[in-house]
Amino acid sequence: MFGGLVTLPIERHGAVTSIAIRPIRYVDTEFFRATQWWLNWAFWLGSALSLCVAAILAWRRPESPEVRTLALTLILINIGEISFR
């Protein structure tokens, strides 16, 4: 699928022309390579802040089952994101 030419017919004002394009994977684009470093930092920063919020919630309201459930949910989401990244 990637790398081969794809010919597309285009109709404009009654005249049909065709263009050939070569699809490339998104991860091979310059935009992806240029922005990947800050997306990686944003992921780790967001994960750390989420874990901090979970810790503060569990520390401030340990008797509340709703808060414990929320803190556990935040922790499990982070474990899942980091494990399957």
BELJO-V66243 format. One record per residue. RES is the residue in three letters. PHI is phi in whole degrees, -180 to 180 (none if undefined). OMEGA is omega in whole degrees, -180 to 180 (* if undefined). D_FIRST is the distance of its C-alpha to the first C-alpha in Angstrom with 1 decimal. Layout:
# BELJO-V66243
res:RES phi:PHI omega:OMEGA d_first:D_FIRST
res:RES phi:PHI omega:OMEGA d_first:D_FIRST
This chain:
# BELJO-V66243
res:MET phi:none omega:-180 d_first:0.0
res:PHE phi:-88 omega:176 d_first:3.8
res:GLY phi:96 omega:180 d_first:6.5
res:GLY phi:-87 omega:179 d_first:6.4
res:LEU phi:-75 omega:175 d_first:9.0
res:VAL phi:-119 omega:-180 d_first:9.3
res:THR phi:-100 omega:-179 d_first:12.9
res:LEU phi:-118 omega:175 d_first:14.9
res:PRO phi:-80 omega:-180 d_first:18.5
res:ILE phi:-126 omega:178 d_first:21.1
res:GLU phi:-109 omega:179 d_first:24.6
res:ARG phi:-140 omega:180 d_first:27.4
res:HIS phi:56 omega:178 d_first:31.1
res:GLY phi:84 omega:179 d_first:30.5
res:ALA phi:-100 omega:-179 d_first:28.6
res:VAL phi:-102 omega:173 d_first:25.0
res:THR phi:-126 omega:178 d_first:22.9
res:SER phi:-133 omega:176 d_first:19.2
res:ILE phi:-125 omega:178 d_first:17.2
res:ALA phi:-114 omega:178 d_first:14.1
res:ILE phi:-124 omega:178 d_first:12.1
res:ARG phi:-116 omega:-179 d_first:9.6
res:PRO phi:-71 omega:175 d_first:7.9
res:ILE phi:-126 omega:178 d_first:9.1
res:ARG phi:-70 omega:-179 d_first:9.8
res:TYR phi:-63 omega:-178 d_first:13.2
res:VAL phi:-70 omega:177 d_first:15.0
res:ASP phi:-94 omega:-178 d_first:14.5
res:THR phi:-83 omega:179 d_first:16.4
res:GLU phi:-65 omega:179 d_first:20.1
res:PHE phi:-61 omega:-180 d_first:21.2
res:PHE phi:-63 omega:-179 d_first:19.9
res:ARG phi:-67 omega:-178 d_first:21.6
res:ALA phi:-75 omega:-176 d_first:24.7
res:THR phi:-101 omega:-175 d_first:25.2
res:GLN phi:-66 omega:-176 d_first:24.4
res:TRP phi:-66 omega:-178 d_first:27.9
res:TRP phi:-79 omega:173 d_first:29.8
res:LEU phi:-67 omega:177 d_first:27.6
res:ASN phi:-65 omega:177 d_first:28.4
res:TRP phi:-64 omega:179 d_first:32.1
res:ALA phi:-64 omega:178 d_first:32.0
res:PHE phi:-62 omega:-178 d_first:30.7
res:TRP phi:-68 omega:177 d_first:33.5
res:LEU phi:-66 omega:177 d_first:36.1
res:GLY phi:-63 omega:178 d_first:35.3
res:SER phi:-65 omega:180 d_first:35.4
res:ALA phi:-65 omega:179 d_first:38.7
res:LEU phi:-66 omega:177 d_first:40.2
res:SER phi:-64 omega:177 d_first:39.3
res:LEU phi:-68 omega:176 d_first:41.0
res:CYS phi:-64 omega:178 d_first:44.0
res:VAL phi:-63 omega:178 d_first:44.3
res:ALA phi:-61 omega:180 d_first:44.2
res:ALA phi:-67 omega:180 d_first:46.9
res:ILE phi:-66 omega:178 d_first:49.1
res:LEU phi:-62 omega:-180 d_first:48.9
res:ALA phi:-67 omega:180 d_first:49.8
res:TRP phi:-75 omega:-176 d_first:52.6
res:ARG phi:-80 omega:-177 d_first:54.1
res:ARG phi:-133 omega:-177 d_first:54.1
res:PRO phi:-71 omega:-177 d_first:54.0
res:GLU phi:-85 omega:-176 d_first:56.1
res:SER phi:-87 omega:179 d_first:53.7
res:PRO phi:-66 omega:179 d_first:51.3
res:GLU phi:-66 omega:-180 d_first:49.0
res:VAL phi:-69 omega:177 d_first:48.7
res:ARG phi:-64 omega:178 d_first:48.1
res:THR phi:-66 omega:178 d_first:45.4
res:LEU phi:-63 omega:179 d_first:43.7
res:ALA phi:-63 omega:178 d_first:44.1
res:LEU phi:-64 omega:178 d_first:42.6
res:THR phi:-63 omega:178 d_first:39.7
res:LEU phi:-61 omega:-180 d_first:39.0
res:ILE phi:-67 omega:-178 d_first:39.3
res:LEU phi:-67 omega:176 d_first:37.0
res:ILE phi:-62 omega:179 d_first:34.3
res:ASN phi:-66 omega:178 d_first:34.5
res:ILE phi:-63 omega:179 d_first:34.5
res:GLY phi:-65 omega:-180 d_first:31.4
res:GLU phi:-66 omega:-178 d_first:29.5
res:ILE phi:-75 omega:-178 d_first:30.6
res:SER phi:-70 omega:-174 d_first:30.0
res:PHE phi:-106 omega:-179 d_first:26.4
res:ARG phi:-77 omega:* d_first:25.3
